[in-house]
């Protein structure tokens, strides 16, 4: 009659604090769970901090581009958080084949036909748009002055990458002289 039955508490829920966890990866990176805080909530209301090494981690593939969910499993209960794997950039490529690079004195620079691409290590290329605020590239005109004949270095920037090309403003050679009859002969 004095038999007391106690039920062993089980994990009902797993809470993850991922505020300070790395969530953006480049293709080939290792998963970094530094700063991952894991809390197990038991059926009796008790909570316990859990070490990452005590959990089973699944769902991360550093070769798979795009969003992924990292699964953290502890005593049969799973919680997930989202990470993003991006391609690794190999190079910034600019194509100036259709860009005017020689300008007459006073002519404004025209970069409308400039093509800018990023090349990834897996061989994929992606064309970028102009406008760093919207994730595109930015341009430094190198002090271009249409009224100062010189060679100017134009620099294209994207993230930590840059490429340059030059444009030339030529001397003003459009000097015209009106003929004037100095001797009054009418010629």
Residue pairs with C-beta under 8 A, 6 or more apart in sequence:
7 43
9 42
9 43
9 44
9 46
10 42
10 43
10 75
10 76
11 40
11 41
11 42
11 43
11 74
11 75
11 76
11 77
12 41
12 42
12 43
12 77
13 40
13 41
13 77
13 79
14 38
14 39
14 40
14 41
14 50
14 72
14 73
14 74
14 77
14 78
14 79
15 38
15 39
15 40
15 41
15 79
16 36
16 37
16 38
16 39
16 72
16 79
16 80
16 81
17 36
17 37
17 38
17 39
18 36
18 81
20 35
21 32
21 33
21 34
21 35
21 36
21 81
22 32
22 34
22 83
23 81
23 82
23 83
23 84
24 83
24 84
24 86
25 31
25 62
25 83
25 84
25 85
25 86
26 85
26 86
26 87
26 88
27 62
27 63
27 65
27 85
27 86
27 87
27 88
27 120
27 121
27 122
28 62
28 63
28 88
29 62
29 85
30 62
31 57
31 60
31 62
31 70
31 83
33 52
33 57
36 52
36 72
37 49
38 49
38 50
38 51
38 52
38 55
38 72
38 74
38 79
39 47
39 48
39 49
39 50
40 47
40 48
40 50
40 74
40 75
40 77
41 47
42 48
50 74
52 72
54 74
55 72
55 73
55 74
56 71
56 72
56 73
56 74
57 70
57 71
57 72
57 73
58 70
58 71
58 73
59 68
59 69
59 70
59 71
59 80
60 68
60 70
60 83
61 68
61 85
62 85
64 85
65 85
65 86
65 87
66 84
66 85
67 82
67 83
67 84
68 82
68 83
68 84
68 85
69 80
69 81
69 82
69 83
70 80
70 81
70 82
70 83
71 78
71 79
71 80
72 78
72 79
72 80
72 81
87 120
87 121
87 122
87 124
88 120
88 121
88 122
89 118
89 119
89 120
89 121
89 159
89 161
90 119
90 120
90 121
91 118
91 119
91 161
92 116
92 117
92 118
92 119
92 137
92 156
92 158
92 161
92 162
92 163
93 116
93 117
93 118
93 119
93 125
93 163
94 114
94 115
94 116
94 117
94 156
94 163
94 165
95 114
95 115
95 116
95 117
96 114
96 165
97 115
98 113
98 115
99 110
99 111
99 113
99 114
99 165
100 110
100 167
101 165
101 166
101 167
101 168
102 167
102 168
102 170
103 109
103 146
103 167
103 168
103 169
103 170
104 169
104 170
104 172
104 174
105 146
105 147
105 149
105 169
105 170
105 171
105 172
105 173
105 174
106 146
106 147
106 172
107 146
107 169
108 146
109 141
109 144
109 146
109 154
109 167
111 139
111 154
114 130
114 156
115 127
116 127
116 128
116 130
116 136
116 137
116 156
116 158
117 125
117 126
117 127
117 128
118 125
118 126
118 128
118 158
118 161
119 125
120 126
128 136
128 137
128 158
129 135
129 136
129 137
130 136
130 137
130 138
130 139
131 137
131 138
132 138
132 157
132 158
136 158
137 156
137 157
137 158
138 156
138 157
138 158
139 154
139 155
139 156
139 157
140 154
140 155
140 157
141 152
141 154
142 152
142 153
142 154
142 155
143 152
144 152
144 154
144 167
144 169
145 169
146 169
147 169
148 169
149 169
149 170
149 171
149 172
150 168
150 169
151 166
151 167
151 168
152 166
152 167
152 168
152 169
153 164
153 165
153 166
154 164
154 165
154 166
154 167
155 162
155 163
155 164
156 162
156 163
156 164
181 187
